[in-house]
Amino acid sequence: MRKPRLLGAASALLILASLGAKADEPLKIPNTVHLPDIDPLIPNCADPAADHFITIDMWARAPAGATQVAKLHAWMTPDGIFHWPLVMRVRNLGDQPFIGKPGKQRAVVTEDDVIAKTKGRQVGSQKFDRIEPRGSLLVHFEFTAPRAAVEAQHFHRIYTLSLKLDESDAKALAGPYGDCHPKNNSYFIEIDGSRKGWIFGH
C-alpha cells in the first residue's frame, strides 16, 4: 500500500525539478509582438476637429407671430415655412491650444439638398483663432422646409461641418499649436424624412 505513495512523491519531485529548470531559462518572446499602430486618444498637439455632435439649438427663439412646434423646439412662420434650429460643434481633441491668426479660420456648415439637387449652400459659419485643449465652439444653423414637405416627410438634406484654415498660415496648418490631424476636419449628418428618426450622423 505504501509503494505507490512513494512512487507518486518521487514523480512529483521530478516534475517540480523540471519546472524549476525551465523557470531559470530566459523567456523566449517573438520579435513581432508590438502594440498596434493607433493614434493616441489625446494627441500631444493641437487638434481642432469637427466633432461628432448635433443638438437642438436651445438658444434660438421663435420670432413674433410664429407657431411653436414644441416637440422639436421648432416653429412655423406665417409664410408656411418650418424652422428647426440646430447646432454642430468644433472641439480641440489635443492637449495643446490651437492658435491661428485672428479671424482667419472658420467653421462652416453647408447644406446639400438631395431632392432639389443643390449643393454647397452655406447655412452657418463661425470664425475662430484660438481653441483651448478640449475646448469647443458652436456653429448654429437652421433646417428649413415648407410645411407641406414636412408633413409629407418629403425632404433629404446633408449638412456638413468643415474647418476652413488659413492656407497662408503655416503655423496653423502644422506644428504643436496648429492642426496636427486634418483628417477629422469634417463631419456630416443627414436629415431624411423617408427614414425613421430623421437625423443620422456619419
N, C-alpha and C positions, 0 to 999 in steps of 0.2 A: 504493500500500500504506500510505502514512503518513497520508493524509487521514482515513480512518475513525478512526485513533487520535486525531488532533487533535480531530475532532468528538466523540469519546467523552469526552475530557478536558474539553472545553468544557461538555458536558452535565452531567458530574459537578460542575463548579464551580457551575453554575446551581442544581442540586439542593441542594448544601451551603449556598448563599446563602439559598435559600428556607427551609431548615431553621433557619438562624441567625436569620432574621427571626421565625419562629414561636416560637423559644425566648425571644426578648425580650418577647413578648406575655404579659400576665398569664394564668395558667391559669384557665379557667372551670370551676367545680365547682357542681353543682346544690345549691340550698339545702336540699334534702330529705335529704341524706346525714347520718346521725347513728347513734350507737351504739344497739343495741336496748335497750329498757327492761326490764332484768332486775335481780333482787336481787343484791347483792354476795355473793361466796362466803362472806366473813366479815363479817357486819353490824357496824357500828361502834356497837353497843349490846349489851345482854344479850339472849340469845335461847334460853331453855330450850326444848328440843324433844323430842318422843317420837321417839327415834332408830329408824331402820330397822334393827333389830338384834334377833336372837333366838339364844340359845345354850343348851346344856345346862348345868344348874346343877351344876358340878363340886364346889361347896362342900357340897352336900347329901349326907347319909349315910343309908343304909338303916337302919331300926330293927332291933333284935334280933328274930330269928325270920323276917325277910323273905328271900325268894329273889331273888338278883340277876338282872337281865336286862342282861348286860354290854355288849351291842352298843349299847344306848341309854342306858347309865348310869341304868337304871330298876330297879324291883323290884316283886315281888308280895308282898303281905302275906297272912298266914294266912286272912284273911276273903275272899280271892279278888279283891282289888282291885289293879289295876295302877296304879303311881305313877310319874310321869315328871316330875322337877323341871326347870324351865326358868327362864330369865332374860330380861327385856327391860330396855332402858336408856333413861335420860333424859340428854341431853347439851346443854351450853350451846354453841351454834354461834357465838355472838357474841364480840366482843373486849373486853367488859366483864363484870364479875361480876354474876350475878343476886343481888339482895339483897331478901329478904322478911322479914316478921315471923316470929319463931321458932315453928315448929310449925304455921304457918297454911297451908302449901302441901303438897299431897300428890300423889304419882304413884300412880295406881290402875290395876290390871288387873282387868277384868271379863270374865266368860265368858257367851257366848250358846250354848246347846245347840240346834242346828238340829233334831236328831231328836226331842229331848224337848220342843221348843218352849218353852224357858225363856230368859229374857233378863236381863242385868244382874247376875248373881251375882258379888259381889266375891271374887276369889281371891288378890289380892296388893295390898299398899299400902306406901308408904314416904314418911314426912314429910321435908320439907327446907325450909331457909330461905336457903341460900347455895350457889351453884354457880359455881366459878371459870371463866374463859374456857377453852373446850374441855375443861372438867371434866365429870364424869358421875356418875350414881348408878344403882344397880341395883335392880330390883324383881323379887323372887323369887316364883314361884308353881308350882303343880303341875297337870299334866293327870292326871286320874284316871278310870278306867273299869273296869267288871267284866271279868274275864278273858275271858269268852265274847264280849263285844263287841270286844275287841282281836283275838282270834283270828279272828273273822268279819270284821274290819275294818269294823265297823258303828258308826261314830262320825263326827260332824261338829260341831266346835266352832269358835267365833270368839272370839279373845282380843284385847281392845282395851286398849292402854295410853293413858291420858288424864292430862293435867295439870289438877289442881284448884287454882286460885289463889285467894287471899283476895280476894273481891269488895269487901271494905271497905277494902282497902289500895290506894289509887290509885297509889302508887309501884311496887307490884309489877305493876300492870297496864299501866303506861306509863313513859316516861322512860328515861334511859340505863341504869339498873340494874333496870328492870322487864322485862317481856316485850314486846319490840318486834315480834314476829311470831307472833301467837297461832294462825295458820292451821296451824302444824305441831305443835300440841299434842296430837295423837292419831295413833296408828298401830295397825293391826290385822293379825293373822295368822289363817289358817285351818288347823286340823288336821283333815284329811278322809281317813278310811280308805279311801274309794272311789277315791282318786286316787293314782297312783304318786308316791312321795316323801313323802306325808302332810302336810308343812308347806309353806305358801305365804304369802308376805308381800304386803301391799298398801299 
